[in-house]
């Protein structure tokens, strides 16, 4: 018998699956720029988050995520800066024209804070607790709305009442120790902010000076009896400033007046010295800054919304005047920039003006036809 075997090969039993189409390879593009820090930024002596003092405009523009780039911020004789705005206008950066950054301003609380937690909106008590007491220097003085704390001494903490309204960083200034000429030294008595008094060394004994609405009064150390006074129309603030020639203090008064006819606002410096029981002028009223309604509009503001916070530095031959310019939108700061310094020459020698008989009757702040203002405090 014949047996037939029928078989099939293994090759025939294997089914060939169709090949899947080749998938495109995934290519991950490298980021176009480095990883960017996000708010809240740290406020340190060298800058605010990625924005550094001394950085070039190109470096700063690289850090700005979007929005307007650079615009000029100019009022002749007052300020001339390139301005950059970042983080939805919460951070302002100023630079010399085509130069490096010279100040960084923070005007909104949630955007940046110091390592100790101080930010826009913090109280005066919180600033003193976290950043130390305000620096007191005999050769420098400033508008009381500005505080420079001892633990961050290149920060200008700007107050509106009891709350921080802005924080402005500027390059670190080398602070010199007091150098007193002559044989006699004097320690300024402690003033009281609530009583609007400050200490001064108008003589070797030391005095208190009380600031009224438009009047300055010199009191004895006990703070009771006035020994001299002077009326100062349009007074913004007054402060003691050490004269390096003889080691005594002058009282520097800053006034503000507005001429409604020309729509011009002027800030003026006057210096007084105690002599023979009277406050006599040793620097006649010297206009330091003038802003008109027309050039206020150059920076997008109305004259009524422009203000200056003056700072003073004592030199042997002059008083250097500087500070900050602010503009407002409603009750909030919109711009805050560092203004250009202006020198006011000292009279040779320290002898008060001979033609002033009684400083208590002098009209030290008058500015021609302009009307003296009483600034809001």
Buried (B, 14 or more C-beta within 10 A) or exposed (E): EEEEEEEEEEEEEEEEEEEEEEEEEEEEEEEEEEEEEEBEBEBBBBBBBBBBBEBBBEBBBEBBEEEEEBEEBBBEBBBBBBBBBBBEBBBBBBBEEEEBBBBBBBBBBEBBBBEBEBBBEBBBEBBBBBBBEBBBBBBBBBBBBBBBBEBBBBBBBBBEEEBBBBBBBBEEEEEEEEEBBEEEEBEBBEBEEEEBBBBBBBBEEBBBBBBEEBBBBBBBEEBEEBBBBBBBBBBBBBBBBBBBBEBBBBBBBBBBBBBEEEBBBBBBBBBBBBBEEBBBBBBBBBBBBBBBBEBBEEBEBEBEBBBBBBBBBBBEEBBBBBBBBBBBEEEEBBBBBBBBEBBBEBEEEBEBBEEBEEBBEBEBBBBEEBEBBEBEE
